Each structure stands twice: as structure tokens, then as C-alpha cells.
């Protein structure tokens, strides 16, 4: 399913998270090079129609999903965050904050759900950010934070969203769980903070 020209997504219902949908993305460059982001299982024919799969980028260690299968199938290198934990195989490359990645992506360190989690930002075509597990968007309203019990440091998750707003121009939001928001993404992030009722108080250890 096309999100924008050059950005496609597909979804899989995941019983491990109560049957909710997980999302994966493919970024297609003008020359036909395809970069997969947190890829879920899909018929490889659908990916081949997009172009040449040349790279796979993970936003966190817990988003490896089908990446190793696609690495073997397409011969595409896997890029993973430095210090990512729980990886089932060795990535071909690692990255850190501010690094330029395949597909025109820029890595932005966003700890909170886990320490080594990254949002991926694309300036073009329309200032898109792939938010990994920072927020979900299962309905048509305001994005929501994942429940605190499923985050290592929920307070830092909120700080990561604030830093995105402070430092990046954002128009389009792409979530690891839920439908993208295609317009005025920065306002949606502000609403998520304003309507957040579960933010830890400063006195809480988390």
C-alpha cells in the first residue's frame, strides 16, 4: 500500500501483541533501489515489483522480524542500531545518532521504549519520520504512547518526542503499529503529549 510516492507499507496482525497490526515500510529511490524498514513477512514478488531491494534498516533490536530471511533472499545488508540487543544474527553494519543511512534516511536516537531505539527521518519528499515504538496510531485520532509497563523508560519516550519536535520539521508520521498520519504530523505529536494521561511524574523512578 502506497503511503506517499516512494514510500510503501504493509501490515501483519501479531498475536503476540493481542492481534494488533504491525507495520513495515519500503522506501523506493528514483533509481529503483529499495530500502526495507523493520520488514515483516510478505510475498517477495510484491517487493520485487517495487524495485531492487538493496538494504534493510532496523529501528531497534526487537524489530528484526523477517530481516534475516530477506537478507538471504535479496543479498541486501542489514543495518542495525549500535548496541541493539537480542539480534538473532550479526548485522552487516551498525549505526548511531545522526548517521546517514540507505534510502535517504537519517538516524535519530529516541530512547525510552528501549535504550537503543531510533526514529528514521527523511527530508524528502515531505519530511517523513518513522517512529518505531514511540507511539501507536490504531484509530483515527491522536497517537498514543505504548503502555508504560512495556517500556524501559517511559519518561524518556516522552522526552524523545519533545526532542523530535524541537529539532526536526515533521509533516508525515509512520508508525510501527498503526496507520500513518499524512498531514501536520508535528501537531499530532504535540497532541499526543498534551493528551497523555500516563506520563510518569518526576518522582517516579521510571
N, C-alpha and C positions, 0 to 999 in steps of 0.2 A: 504494500500500500504506500503510495507516494505521500510524503509529508509536505515537501516542497520540491521544486525541481532540483534533482541531485541528491535528495535525501529520501530514503525509503525505510519503512519499519514493518516488522511482523511480530505477531503475538502468540504466546502459548499459555494455556491455563495450567497453573502449577499447583498440584495437590499439596505440596509442602508448605504453601502459604494460603491454605484454605480455599484453593481453587481460583484464586485471583490471577489476573493476567500479568505476565511478564512481557517486556518489550525488548526487541533488539533492533538494531539500525544498520543500514548500509549507506555510506557516503560515496557518491559516484562523481569522479572528477571529469572535466571536459574531455580528457584524453581516454576515458573509459576505464581508468583504474578505480577499483572498488576497495574501500576500507570498511571492514565489518567492526561494529562496536558491540561488545558483550553478546556475541551471536548465540541465538537459540537454535534448536534443530529446525531445519527446513529442507525441502527438496532442493538439492543443489542446482537443478535445472532453473529454478526461479532466480537463483543468484547469478548463474551464467548469463541469463538474459540481460542482466544489468551491465555486464562488462567483465573485466579481468579482476578477480579477487587477488589483490597484491599485498594486503596487510590486514591484521586483526589486532584491535586495541581493546584492552580490558580496563574498566574503570576501577576495579578492585579485585582482590583475590577470590572473593566469593561470587564473582560473575564470570567464571571461566566457562561454564555452561558447555557448549559444543565446540569451543575454540580449538581443542586439540584434534578433533575429528576434521575440522575444516583446514587446519594447518596441514594435516597429512593429505587431504584430498586435493587442495589447491597449491600446496607448497608455499603458502603465504606465512611470513614470520608473525609470531605473536609478540606484541608489546604489552608489558605488564608494569604496574607501578613498582618502583623500588620498595623493597621490604614488604611486598604483598605476601600474605600468609595463606597457607592451605592449598597452594598450587599443586596440581597432580603431576605436572611435568615442568621442565625448565623452559622459561620463555626465551625467545631469540634476542630480545632487547628489553631493557628496563628504562623507565623514565621518571622524572621528578618535576617539581613545580616549575612552570614556565617553559618547559621543553616543547619544541615544535614536533608534531607527530605526523604520520601519514594522513592523507586526506585533508590537509589544511587545518588540522586540529591543534589546539594549544592546551596543554595540561594545566589545570588549576587545582591546587591542593585544597581539598574540602573535608577535613577530618570531622568525626562526630559519630556517624554510624560505625565506622572503624577508623583506625588511625591512618591507614594507607588507602584512602579513597580519593578519587579525583573526578571533578567535573571536566568535561571537554568542551572547549569553546571554539566556534567557527565564526569569524568575522563576516564571511560571505557565504551564501547570498544575502542573509538577513539577520545577522548576529544571533546565531543559534547556540544554545547551551544544552548539553546532555548532562542531566543532573544525577545520574546514578541513583543511589538510595536516599538522597537528601530529602526528597518529598515524593508523595504519590498523588495521582490525579485520576481516581476511578469514576468520579462523577463530573458533571459539567461546571461545578462551582469552583471554590477556592482550593488550591492544592493543600494537602495535609502532610504533616510530619508523621513519620513512622512512629508507632508507639514507643515510648521511652524504654520499655523493658527489652526491646530488640535492638537498642543502640548501645554502643560502648560509652559514649559521652554525649548525651542528647543536648547538653548546653552548648557544646562546640558545634553541633549541627546547626543550631540557630546562628551562631557566630559565622559559620561558613556562608550561610545565605546572606547575612549582612555584608560580608566582605565581597561577595559577588555583586551585590547592589552598589557597593561603594566604588568598585574598580572596573566593572565591565558594563558596556552598553548591551542590554538584553532585549530582544524582541520575541524570540521563539523559544519555548521550553519543551524539551524532550525528556520524558521520564522513563526510568527502568520499569516502572509499574504504573500504567495508566496512559490516557490519551494525551498527545501533545497539545500545547496551547500555542496558537499560531500568531497571535497579536498581543501586543502590550504585555509581554512576559514580565517586565520589571514590576508593573503594577500588581500582577498576580503574586509575585514573590513578596511584595510588601503586604498584601492582604493575608498571605499565609502567616506572616509574623504578627500582624495586628490581631488576627482571629485565633491565634494559638492559645489554647487554654491549658496545655500540658507542659509549658516551658518550666524547667527546674528553677527554683529560687536560688539566689546566690549562696544561701546557707547549705543547700543540698550538696553532698559530696560528688554527685554526678553532674 
